[in-house]
Amino acid sequence: MPETLAIHGGDKVRTRPFTSGNKVGRDELKELVDVIYHGTLNRWGGTKVVAFEEEFAEIHGAEYAIASTSGTSAIHVAVGMINPTPGDEIITGPITDMGSIVPILYQGAIPIFAECAEDTFNMDPADIEAKITDRTVAIMAIHLFGNPCDMTAIMDIARRHNLPVIEDCSQAHLSEHDGRLVGTIGDIGCFSLQQSKHITCGDGGITITDNDEFGMRGRLFMDKGWHRAQYGPRVYEVFGPNYRMNELSGAVALAQTRRMHEITETRRARGDLLVELLADNPHVRPQKLLDGCKHTYWQFGMRVEEDAPFTADEFAKALQAEGVSCGAHYIGKPIFLCHEALRNRRLFGDSRYPFDMGDREVVYDETTCPRTQDVLDRMVQPICPTQFMPEDEVRDIARAIRKVSEGLGQ
Ligand SMILES: Cc1ncc(COP(=O)(O)O)c(C=O)c1O
């Protein structure tokens, strides 16, 4: 006999809150105190942002690392490196934060969306290739929830079509694909240090590359295009915004970077344990991890199988009743349907820019990515094990998921 579900009046699996913790502490404080004593809060003349860039670059074996103010700006720096002509197309994924898309549009490029696979929730390489046109100038892969995309297939497509690849690693710090860190497989990697991310300075971002042309251009783009090394009258070499990270953020980002391995390894161990405990769970499956890949679990994504006798909402409500928080559908709709202005392709006043610069009519509606809508309809996100949770709490999450999957399946 399955146990009575809490939603039907049974006992809850979990009656106490899960352990949480403070992401920042002494190490961050020490770096911040240095900054205050030094008195320079701007990155120019300071030491912390530069040290953060150097240490982040070293961890990734990257030639260039450019700190900025958010994950969105890190992606904007990447798009600025590519320097599209208005109307050019960048192929990306429809399950993401608006921060992946806004930079493409601000640089006058048009985002084209490839469908996501139902098991990995990541972009389907075959659909990326099908969406390439002669206006395509880049592919932006998004490693959703910390789960690496199929970078072997994506890089193969990109090289055959001579396209640079941007990796949006905002949710995937130190995830690995075939022994390589995400962000180092494509041509440019972008990371967010927003509060909820693996490492944080409240808001921040960093862009890495090995390509000299991209690296040099990105450095200038991040700082209004100002070539500061030059003596004499000011020289602006690139058209760009001010995305300079300040020293206070840099101090925290530096301390966090030094703990990045420890944080991501603990999250990976907890997340992998949860996957293992759910190996034969009925009706609801964890996000598939490709062979040779390592996840760092920013979120714990699961999918309710097509023939399950319950919906994602029913599952999420029943799990919540067990004392285990659970979301359903992540962003709800493909990202291009999450914003009326984007759906209507009216972003800049009354103009149709940049859509009027393209060679063809691009439509964002329910027919654009139907498979992705189905993926979102069936997606659930039980609480993700964090670096603060002891193993027994992960076992409670697994027990509750199994209880609900079996109980609702009766
Ligand atoms: C996949 C992805 N890309 C980009 C961003 C934008 O990052 P930020 O919020 O730091 O601007 C986020 C933030 O949640 C994200 O999850």
The ligand as an SDF file (V2000), in Angstrom:
LIG
                    3D

 16 16  0  0  0  0  0  0  0  0999 V2000
   20.5550   31.4090  -18.6110 C   0  0  0  0  0  0  0  0  0  0  0  0
   20.6630   32.8440  -18.1430 C   0  0  0  0  0  0  0  0  0  0  0  0
   21.1920   33.7580  -18.9690 N   0  0  0  0  0  0  0  0  0  0  0  0
   21.3220   35.0410  -18.6120 C   0  0  0  0  0  0  0  0  0  0  0  0
   20.9330   35.4680  -17.3610 C   0  0  0  0  0  0  0  0  0  0  0  0
   21.0820   36.9150  -17.0120 C   0  0  0  0  0  0  0  0  0  0  0  0
   21.8800   37.0680  -15.8900 O   0  0  0  0  0  0  0  0  0  0  0  0
   21.7260   38.3580  -14.9210 P   0  0  0  0  0  0  0  0  0  0  0  0
   20.4320   38.2070  -14.1870 O   0  0  0  0  0  0  0  0  0  0  0  0
   22.9210   38.2640  -14.0400 O   0  0  0  0  0  0  0  0  0  0  0  0
   21.7350   39.5410  -15.7980 O   0  0  0  0  0  0  0  0  0  0  0  0
   20.3990   34.5600  -16.4520 C   0  0  0  0  0  0  0  0  0  0  0  0
   19.9700   34.9990  -15.1100 C   0  0  0  0  0  0  0  0  0  0  0  0
   19.1950   34.3810  -14.4430 O   0  0  0  0  0  0  0  0  0  0  0  0
   20.2490   33.2190  -16.8540 C   0  0  0  0  0  0  0  0  0  0  0  0
   19.7440   32.3090  -16.0250 O   0  0  0  0  0  0  0  0  0  0  0  0
  1  2  1  0
  2  3  1  0
  2 15  2  0
  3  4  2  0
  4  5  1  0
  5  6  1  0
  5 12  2  0
  6  7  1  0
  7  8  1  0
  8  9  2  0
  8 10  1  0
  8 11  1  0
 12 13  1  0
 12 15  1  0
 13 14  2  0
 15 16  1  0
M  END
$$$$
